[in-house]
Amino acid sequence: QVAPLPLHDESDDENEGGLQGLFERLHARFSPNRSLAHRFFEDETLDMYESVWHDVVGDTARGMAMDKIPQFLTRLCTDFGYRITERNIKEFLSAFGLKDDNSKTINYEDIHKVIREQKLGMGDVVHGPFVGSALNPTWPALARWRSLIRLCAVYYIVVVPVRVGFLPFDRILHPTALLSDGLVDILVILNLLCQLNTAYKNRNQKWVTNRVKILRKVHIATLVA
């Protein structure tokens, strides 16, 4: 058995003070490396929940107290190189549709239900930003991102022809024109990367996260544009 790492109390970083404590707080809160959201529904992780529950709680018939989550996550993701933070706990609760209520316990049946649905490919139960290692297409933030990309399309359709037709700048390579075009071009490139890393469902309603298969699914016009 792997000894659990202690819960990382962010107040410890505040006590450290200075740039080092500030960096640690920012890193723990925002760094992708400190996130566990993409790990909860990986194939190898899905098969570990019951055994880890027995290690931490003792029996699947018993509920797990909220303060046991750090120990549970540490044993579930043994190769995670950081201490469990409040961010990781919230990711876990969000992934399984659980409420952050310290007065309640978590039942294994609630966890098992989501795991069972994941194995059956019922993707509607995915609450977080990731499906395995790929982006979740139903994630609300991704929907807002698509809206931003639609605005970029409007920019290309309206602004560029107007600029060419009315010549508001004294030269084509005017800094203002280059800046506006450059920002939109960067967003479009980022959108292409998002599409190449976004999961989709196949005909059997199973999630596909393989990047080669995703590439085949992306419309050729997206790659050429």
N, C-alpha and C positions, 0 to 999 in steps of 0.2 A: 504494500500500500504506500501511496505517496503522501507524505506529510503535508497538510494544507498550509498555504502561505497566509499570513495575516491580512485582514482587510486593510486596504490602504486608506488611512484617514487623511483626507485632504487638509485637515487642520494642522497636521504635522508639518506640512509644507509651509503653511502660513507662519508657523512658529520659527521655521528656518530663516525666513525673511530673505531680503536681497534678491538679486537676479536669479540665483540658483532655485530658490523656492518658487519664484514666479514662473520660471521656465518649466519646472516640474508640474505645476498646476495646469499650465497651458498644454503641455505635452500629454498629460493624463486625460484632459478633456477633449482635445481636438485631434490628436495624432491618429491616423488610421491604424497604426501598429498597436495602439492601446484598445482597439475595439474588438469585441467578441461576436458582434452581430452576425457575421458571415459564417461563424463556426457552428452555430446551434443546429443546423439542419444538414450538415455534411453527412455523407453516408456512414463514415466511421464513427461519428459522434452519435448518430441516432441509435446505434446499437449499444451504447454505453450507459444510457440514462438509468435503466433499471438497476444495473450492478452498482453504479455510483450512488443511487438512492439508498440501496441497502447498506452501503458503506457509511453514509452520512446519517441516515435516519434510522436504519435498522430493519424497517419493514415498509412495504408499499402501502399497507393499510393505515400507516400512521402519517400524519401531516408533517410537513417541514416548516419550522419557524423561519421567519424572514431573516433572522440573524445567522441562519445556517447557509444562506445562499452563497456567500463568499467561499466557504469551505466546499460546497457542492460544485461551484464553477471551477475551483482550483483542481479538484479531482477529475472533473469532466474534461478540462482542457489542460492536460498535464504539461504540454510543451509551450504553454503561454508564458512568456518570459518576464511578466510583470505581476505586481500585486493586483488583486481585484479591487476596483474602485466603484464608487457609486454609479459611475457611467455604465460599467459592465452589468451591475445589478439592474439598472433601468432597461438596458438592452434585453436582458433575459426576460424580465416581466413583460416588456412590449412584444417580444417574439412569441410568447405564449398567451397573450391577451389577458394578463393578470394585472390586478390593481396593486398599487404601492400602498399597502395598508399594514403597518407594523403590528396591528392588533389581531391579524388573521394569520392562518397557516396556509401553506400551499399543499394541495392534495395531488398525489401522484396520478390519479385518474385524469385530472385536467392536463397534466403534462403528456400522459400516454395518449390521450385523445388526439392531441395535435400531432404527436409523432406518428400515430397510425394514419392520420389523414395525409401527412407528408409522404409517407411510403406509398400511399395509394395515388399520389399525384394530385391531390385536391389542393391546388395552389391558392385558393381563396383564403386559406388559413395563414398565409405568410403575412406577417404584420410589419416586419422590419424592412430595411433597404436592400437586403441581399437574399437571393435564393442560392444556397451553396456559396460559391465564389463569384457569382454573377449578380448583376443588378436586378432588383425586383421591378418588373414593368408596372405593377399596380401601386408602387410606392408614391404617395401624394407629392413628394418633392420632385419626383421625376415628371409628373404631370405638369407641374409649374415650369419645369425646365423646357418641356415641349412648347409651352405657350411662349416662352422667351424666344425659342428658335423660330416660331411662326412670325414673330415680330422681325426677326432677321430676314426672313423671306420677303416680308413686306418692304423692308429697306431695299433689298436688291431689286424688287419689282418696280418700286416707285422712285426712290431717291437716285439710283444710278442713271436711269434714262433721263430724268430731269436735269441732272448734272451735265450729261453729255449734250442734251438738246439746248440748254440755256447758258451753259458755260459760266456758272457763277464765280469760278476761280480763274485767275489769270494764267494758270498753267495746270496741266493734268496732275503733276506731282506736287501739288500744294500740300503743305504739312497738315492742314485741317482735314483735307480729303483723305490723305494717307492714314491719319489717325482713326477717323471714323470707319474707313474700310477695314483697317487692320483689326480693330476691336471686333467687328462683325465676323471677319474671317476666322479669328481665334475661336469665337463661340461656335462657329460651324464645324471647325476641326474637332473641338471638344465634343460636340454632339455626335460626330462620326465615331469617336472613341467610345462614347456611351452606348451607341447602337451595337457596336461590335462586342460589347460586354454586358448586354442585357439579355436575360434568360427569356425563353418562350416555351409555350406548350406544344407538344407534338400531337399527332392524331389520337394517340392513346391517353391524352390529357396528362402526360408526364412532363415535368420540367426538363428542359434541355439547357445545360450550361457549358457544353463543349464549345470552345471558341471557333473551331473549324466549321462545325454545324451552324453556329450563329452567323458566320461569315457567308455561308451558302444561302442563308435565309434573308440577309440584307439585300435590298433591291440594288441592282447594278447602277441605277441612276444616282444613288446616294454616294457610291464610291467614285463615280466619274465626275460628279458635280464639283 
